[in-house]
Amino acid sequence: MEHFDILIIGGGAAGIAAAKAARGARVLLVDSKPALGGVLLQCTHLGFGQNKSGIQYAADLLQDFPKEIPLALNTTVLSVSEDRTALLSGKEFGRKEISFSQLILAAGCREIPIGALPIGGTRPRGIYTAGQMQEMMNLHGFLPEGPVVMLGSGDLGLIMARQLAQAGLSVTMVEKKPQCGGMARNQRCLEEHPIRLLCSDTIREVQGYPHITGCVTANGKKLPCKMLLIAAGLIPERELISHLGSPDWLHICGNCNTVHPMVEAVVNEGKQAGITALKHMR
């Protein structure tokens, strides 16, 4: 069985920073995507670091990435055991078990899907999470149809509302809270574009089949749409290690630790995790 000093799960900003900080140890960095960068690679909007796009920020992070660190891309970690072994599955080498001394979890977070929300009606085509649509548009050139209803007005919802409005689509945002969420810089899209915001309301029903035709809000408003985007929040990805407790060889960083509004905090946590894991090796 092949052994590594440090196994890093997740190749986004936190995982990259952790790997760079752990230089000198025998590190394996695993990610399910075909390239390092995580969600940054689908972020074409500015606001990362010195007003860069996520793509530019990821490129900067990777400029001095240690070439000696092996990467297992297109690879999923199926399980992690208390005896410090992990089962991997990927295109390049199939299923493989490895052992490690230190584990850094930098797996990011996932979006809350419509199935986790108390929304009735059909489940037609045309319903996505905001992050899915961001990936489809920015990485795969997908061109959506409007009008669009967005459930939630956090940062990701506002970012996508701006991008959709810039594409000429009609966008209505529905927010359960009495005020818009997200940072002030993202809220500016409401002033710069004709985006409708309905606060103190939520979606109670989806209509149409096989494709969505509209939504009904809790306050009884009928909103015709060809697409519903769910921006209801993010959940840290920690299920892989939930059975392990808190062993001293486990280090959690980035958005799978807590969801950060700024990428700099993610990078700092990843760096610290790499430094701590390296110290434990010694």
ABEGO torsion letter per residue (X at the ends): XBBBABBBBEABAAAAAAAAAABGBBBBBBBABABBGEAAAABABBGBEBGBBAAAAAAAAAAABBAABBBBBGBBBABBBAAGBBBBBBAAAEBBBBBBABBBBAAEBBBBBAAABBBBEBBBBGBBBAAAAAAAAAAAGBBBBOBBBBBEABAAAAAAAAAAAAAGBBBBBBBABABBBEBAAAAAAAAABBBBBBBGBBBABBBEOABBAEBBBAAGBBBBBABBBBBAEBBBBAAAAAAAEBBAABBBBEAAABBBABAAAAAAAAAAAAAAAAAAAX
